[in-house]
Amino acid sequence: MAPQRVGVPSAGTPTDQAAPALPVLGGKKSSYRERVADALRAALIAGELRPGEVYSAPALAGRFGVSATPVREAMLDLVKEGLVDTVPNKGFRVTAVTEKQLDEYTHIRSLVEIPTTVSLAATADPVSLEALRPAAREIVSAAAAGDLIAYVEADTRFHLGLLALAGNAHLVEVVGDLRGRSRLYGLTALLEGGRLLASAQEHLEILETLLSRDENAVREVMSRHLGHVRGQWAARE
């Protein structure tokens, strides 16, 4: 039997699911509003919130087990980022991302993330790399549990944490913004087809190649990994 997928209901849709724990990205201390925004952003990236559909703050609040106020404030933050639009008296509509935009986002990420990660094979402290292993394992656990929101949240924390080891905060900010604008609609199909776990395990492979100081292996696995972003992970159906 396929694993259960944690979803975010559309406007007005009740849910009897237990509210998930809200994520904390990068180990930082965040306000509840920021944590709600992180969770909503992850749901949006994973395709749990679909382009063109309108979602009300009360419905989303029920999903996350919080009041509507922090959800509404978090959605207004996403409006500023261009990820959703306000719909007067109804809620928020997720903005669409074109294929061309996805191609551009992935191209920029490849130009930045691959060489930066390869460089870490020579410069990163093994202790700092090992500190990312729990996040890599959380990605695998989320895939096994069928929790796409947790998958995207842990994936974001892992990759931004990895890039942070290069010591360039602006680079991390740029990649974080690009990741927030990406869409991984294909994760649902991978989950239902039983293939998401194999993709999740690539994060552990990235760590192992970095720890072995094998730059060629790091380049290969990172190129393959980012290739999924515009391949099977982004497929709309």
N, C-alpha and C positions, 0 to 999 in steps of 0.2 A: 504493500500500500504506500502511495506517495506521501511524504511528510506534510504536515499541516503548514499552511502559509499564513503568516501573520499579516493581516491587511488593515488598511485604514478605510473606514466606511465613507461613502459619499454623503452629501448633505441630506440630513433627515433620516439616515439609515441607522437603526438601533443596533447595538452590539452587546452580546453577553460574554464577550471575552474579557479575561482579567486584564487590567491596565498594565502595560509593560513598564519596566524600569526605564526611566529616561536616561539617555546616554550622556556621558561626560567626555568630550573630545580632548585628546591629547593630555589627559590627566589634569587639566586645569580646573580650578574652581569656577563654576559658572552660576549665574542666577537661574532661577527656574524658567524665566522667559527665554534665556539663551539655550537652556537644555531642551525646551519645547521646540525652539527653532531648529536645533540640531536634529531632533527626531523627525520633524516635518520635512526638513531638507533631505534626510536619508530616505524617507518614504517617497518623496518626489523623484529622487535619483533612481530609486529601484523600480519606479513605475507604479507604485501603490497609489499614488495620486496621478490621475491621468489628464493629459492636455485637453483643454476645452470643457472639462467638467467643473461644476461649481460645488464648493465645499463650505459648509457653514462652520463657524467657530464652535457653537454648542455641540455639533456632531463630532468634531475632531476632539473637543475637550472630553467627551464621553469615552472616546477611544483611549486617551492617555490618562484618564483618571484625574484630571485637574479641572479647575474652573475655566470658564470661557475667556476670562480676561487675559491670562498669559498667552493663550492660544491666539486670540485676536491681535495682541501686541506682537507676537512672534510672526504672524502672517504679514503684518505691516512691515516688519523687517525684511521679509522675503519679497514684498512689493518693491522696496527700495533696491533690492538686488536684481529686480527684473524677472524673478522666478514665478511670480503670480501677479494677477491683476485684481483690483477690487471690483465687485459687482454690487452696486448700491442695493441695500435692503435684502440681499441674498447671501453674500459671503465673498469667496475668493475663487477665481478661475485660474487654473494652472496654465502658464504660457507654453506654447508649442516651441519645439526646437527642430530646426530643419536638418536634413541630412548634411547639407553643406556646412552648417554650423558645427555639427558633431565632428565632421572631418577636420575642420579647422582646430577645434579644441584638442582633438587627439593628436594632431600634427604638432601643435605647440607643446603638449605634454611630452611627446616623444623626444623633441629637441631638448627639453629641459631635464626630464626625469631619468632618461637612460644614461647620459654621460655623468650626471650627478651621482646616481647610484653606483655606477661603475667605479667612480673615483673613491667611493667609500670603501672599496675592497682594500685600498692601500692606506686609508687614513682613519677609518672608524675604529674606535676602541671596542674590543670584543665584549666588554662588560655592557657597553651601551647598546650593542647589537642584541645581546641576550635579553636586555630589558624589553625588547620589542616582541620577544617570543610569546608572552601571554596574549598580546593582541592578535598575533598570527594564529594562535590556537583558538581564540574566540571566533575568528573568521570561520575556521573549520567547524567549530561547535555550532555556530549559527547556521551554516550550510546543512549540517546534519539534522538540525532541529527544524529546518525550513523557515527560518525567521529572516526574511529579506531585509527588514529594517535594521536589525542587529548586525546583519552581514555587512551592509553598506557602512554603518557607523564604525564597526571595527576595522573595516578596510580603509576608511578615511584616516582613522587614528594611526593605523600601521604605516601607511604611505607618507603621511605628513610627518609622523615621528621619525621615519627613516630619513626623509629629506632634511629635517631639522639638524641632523648630525653633521650636515655640511656647513652649518654655521651661518646660513644666509636666510634671515627671517623674511626678506622680501620675496625670495624664491618660493618659500613655503606659502606665503600669502597668495601669490599668483596661481600656484598649482591648486591651492584650496578653492580659489574662485572658479577655476576651470572645472574642477571636479563637481562643484555645486551646480554648474550649468549643464553638465553632461546628463545623459539618460541611459539607464541600463535595463531597458524593457525586456531584454532577452533573459534576464535572470529567472523570471517565472518559468519560461520554457525549459531552462537548464534544470531548475528545481524539479519540475514535474517529470522531466526525462531522466532524473537520477544522475545528472552530470555536474551539478553544481559543486559537489564535494571535491571532485578532481581539480576544478578551478581554484577552489579555496586552498588546497594543499600547495599551490604554487607559492604562496606566501612563505611557507616554511622552506621551500626550495630556495627562494631568494635569500633568506637568512643563511642557509647552509653554504651557498656559494660565496657569500660575503665573508663568512667566517673562515672559509678555506682560502681566501685571498686570491681567488681565481677570477681575474677580470673578464676573461673571455666567456666564462660560464655565466657570470653576472649579466653581461651584455646579452647573451643568448636568452636567458630566462626572462629578463626584463623586456626585451623586444617581443618575445612570445606573449608575455603577460599583458602588455599594453595593446598588443594586436587584438586581444579579445575585446577590448573596449569598443572597437568599431567593427568587431566581428560578431561572435555568438552572443556576447553580453548585451549588445545594443540592438539586436534583431527585434523588430516590432512584433513579430509573431513567431 
